[in-house]
């Protein structure tokens, strides 16, 4: 095997979190960058990859929550995440976040290049010409402690993807909103 049939594959996550006291609470902030290369999670025989094996095992054993191993967006992905918030412990908290992601056309089901009778077979086909999918996501999260025993929360996310599924000009937009109520029965 060589770099021709086993291309280099790597990935990393780097980030930082901070908290700064301000009046009765604290300001929170964070940033994170994720990178996974084109060939990460791929293998010569695609059923041998840990990600695909996990998926197939979950499906054949009646699994309901099929989650691939590795980074959730798979290989050939980059993302920048930033967030900023303010919280007063025991009273309320509010935070906003932004994600910018670039998903390339390679996925975990693509096989590594094969060497057949001295000829290297390239599995990428026309994927090299597919446009990257560009992800933007804005999030807002908040919680309010109404009483010692009762709290409410809100999570709202808006996502916009250009070149959705690597189709030029196609877009996907999604708004997700969830409300929550928590009750601590021991506090009554």
Steps between C-alpha positions, in 0.01 A plus 500: 500500500614855433374859495342409167281222639485618863484880486588691818202543731474721806271718700515731799290718727644804674312746714485721804238593760502798732301645788529848637317624812270795442263638766294209643587259219761428242559544128579179312671467167645231284646416162570167335644388166454150356680349202465152353690412183351350183608142574435480874271207592544334158661160433594274212194285563225736616331247731820493707473862610401539866235755404326274249536193724331688786216611272442155354515333843242744636266442204527120498447480876193722491670817620291813493773756563746446216803719567823466312825487696730798459410862442126547440544668159739231379806549285579788263357761738606825664307703755549815703278544808477811718269576791443775753271511800416639841369308800399569859510164680164397642316777310549512123738448210508603136743406225536543124708288264606490137634207296663523159568167332634375170409141403697361209368227270685203654312280748568197721357256245763585239774239470868582502679486162566139385806357329388248240769341283728803539227751418365723779122524481374838625163463679423872502350504151354841423475594871804724452273727295215513753463830687558516873187532713521818710327489839396802709324453832393760756383389842338660803469324832354624825375379833317668786464364853143598591504349845743278687312203360389625156712606204422569136724492196511586133728374225465643149722426200480622142705314239568591138696274265610613153574232237295258709613140442765646265240606245591844359247765597285275721440632850363356820356716775387372837368660818494294817342629821460307821359603834566321825366499853694344783348418836706404803247314713747487790496880527128518593 
